[in-house]
Amino acid sequence: MPQYAIAPTFLSDFGYLSSTVQSATLAMVQTYVSGARDHLETVPGARDPRVRLVRVGPEWSMVVAPADHGRSCIVAVRPHDDAVAFARRYEAVSAAALELLDLRDQPAGPLGAPSVSGPAALADALSLPFADWQLSLHPDHRVLADTRFAGSAQVSGGPGTGKTVIALHRAARLASLDAALFPGEPRSSVLLTAVNRLLAQTLSAQLDRLVTDPEARSRIDVLTIDGLARSVVHEHTGHAPVTLGDDALSERWRDAARADGVPYSGRFLADEWEQVILARDFTELADYVRCERSGRLLHLAPEHRVHVWEIIRRYSAALRAGGEWTYPQVALEAARLLRGPGPRYRHILVDEAQDLHPAQWRLLRAAVEPGPDDLFIVGDPGQRGYDSRVSLASLGINVRGRGHRLRVSHRVTQEILDWAAQVLGPVAPNADDGSAEPAGYRSVLHGPAPVLRGCAHRSEELTALGDQVRAWLDSGVDASTIAVAGRNQWVVRNVAKELAARGIITAALDSADQGEAVRIGTMHKLKGQEFRCVAVVGMGDPLVPPKAAIDSAEGDPVALEHVYHQERALLFMTCTRARDALYVSYVGSPSRFLPHTARPVGGYTEPMPQ
């Protein structure tokens, strides 16, 4: 009895097809597998005379060829002329080299699901339900989750290298040990902290599943760093600080710049305050005048610093008089308040550490007693969304000799990593040791290449998105493992309307609902999350980078460079939230940050060169 298999090139091609062509292709695959041969066409001039074409409608064809051990392999599906050209140059290779997937007893539906392959060591994890896979710890990482360190430790690595999973398992391990050492103690001794509320909620829910012992689970607090700061200030003063958002702060700084008639933009003054003065916790002019302004591109002579200092001093005094705070100010105040009664925790684990401000690091240092296993820090400098580089050693956090860099991804395919790395551009040095984090992490997973689709108008983009999501669902992908993201709420609302019109149930990315619904939201809300399939829409030049973000730089080249860096980091983070499949679309001209390594051809996007 013949055996049938499909090659990875076919799976990659299949992901680019419209839902109509996918359905026709699946039907023809089943016909071919059933043994029908009257529809096979020879390929004149083919290197291998055994290669055949199978028509899929008037415009598309599959390429089939023999493999070893009597197998018959479905190799590709492309527009007819492309399929002919591919078939002519195709040379059969071994089944082992093709990593063939056996089609015996394979149902028609799941064939179209994005397929991920990896080493045998990961086979069991990849076969798990996605929610269980999200908590699976790679065997090589068990030592990092279990080792007792003499002091603070740091784990850095690119997307998909398993940093967050290590932190979750380590938090569970430390809580279990603490419960055994201090039985009946009515306090939380372990803090797992995150940069935003949604990520904290996700981590908390994952810990609920991972830590089955109620006593151990009660030892772990999961808080945002800002939530920790606010709770400390409220606990000691009886008043919850009123914090200003970015928009309100930007407007205040613009007013301050105009009032003083200085040759600096409001954005520059805001960054100088947060990234130099608050970051170093300067309270005296002399310290500011003498300091090295690391990371700040615009030089300021000492006499100009005096002027900037006076403007900032008046501005910050007005904030205090109005009872208003910025988030770094709240963190600094919380750190000061903790110096009296002492630390709150025995162990703190920090996720997405690259986005913390120096003031927040001071708070964490004050919140845990220096000693064994005090701070466990995970992050990726390549995904730094803010200009918050900091020397941990200068803040009393010493990780020398206890730093670990993960270079192998077990959670994002190589194809997605290669494409996303082009978004990021040059990577800044690691502030703690001066080294540069490499952009090209290696992955042990492989799957279809990302799809980049250009559209003539918005309705075409939304229709194509709906086709793609429907194809994923019809191929057996669970709705809750699919995410669609846009740069702003306007894009997200249009996505919601399109999917609702197709009868596809959706839920917000930050929704507590864990039901079977496609998740939709802005790109920022994907931070720290993982999905099987991710679609990113609205990636045209007018939207990414947003005009409002560019305008906020107010012509300041330093501020504009920061805007571009933040947008690149955001897009890189968004694209690497997908494990199995990534789909990116735009209308008109693509964003300047998108890798231009694919082009639309009718309803088909050519595979990107590897």
Secondary structure, 3 states (H helix, E strand, C coil): CCEEEECHHHHHHHCCCCHHHHHHHHHHHHHHHCCCCCCEEECCCCCCCCCEEEEECCCEEEEEEECCCCEEEEEEEEEHHHHHHHHHHCCCCCHHHHCCEECCCCCCHHHHCCCCECCHHHHHHHCCCHHHHCCCCCHHHHHHHHCCCCCCEEEEECCCCCHHHHHHHHHHHHHHHHHHHCCCCCCCCEEEEECCHHHHHHHHHHHHHHCCCHHHHCCEEEEEHHHHHHHHHHHHHCCCCEECCHHHHHHHHHHHHHHHCCCCCHHHHHHHHHHHHHHHCCCCHHHHHHCCCCCCCCCCCHHHHHHHHHHHHHHHHHHHHCCEECHHHHHHHHHHHHCCCCCCECEEEECCHHHCCHHHHHHHHHHECCCCCCEEEEECHHHCCCCCCCCCHHHCCCCCCCEEEECEECCCCHHHHHHHHHHHCCCCECCCCCCECCCCCEECCECCCCEEEEECCHHHHHHHHHHHHHHHHHCCCCHHHEEEEECCHHHHHHHHHHHHHCCCCEEECCCCCCCCCEEEEEHHHHCCCCEEEEEECCCECCCCCCHHHHHHCCCCHHHHHHHHHHHHHHHHHHHCCEEEEEEEEEECCECCCCCCCCCEECCEECCCCC
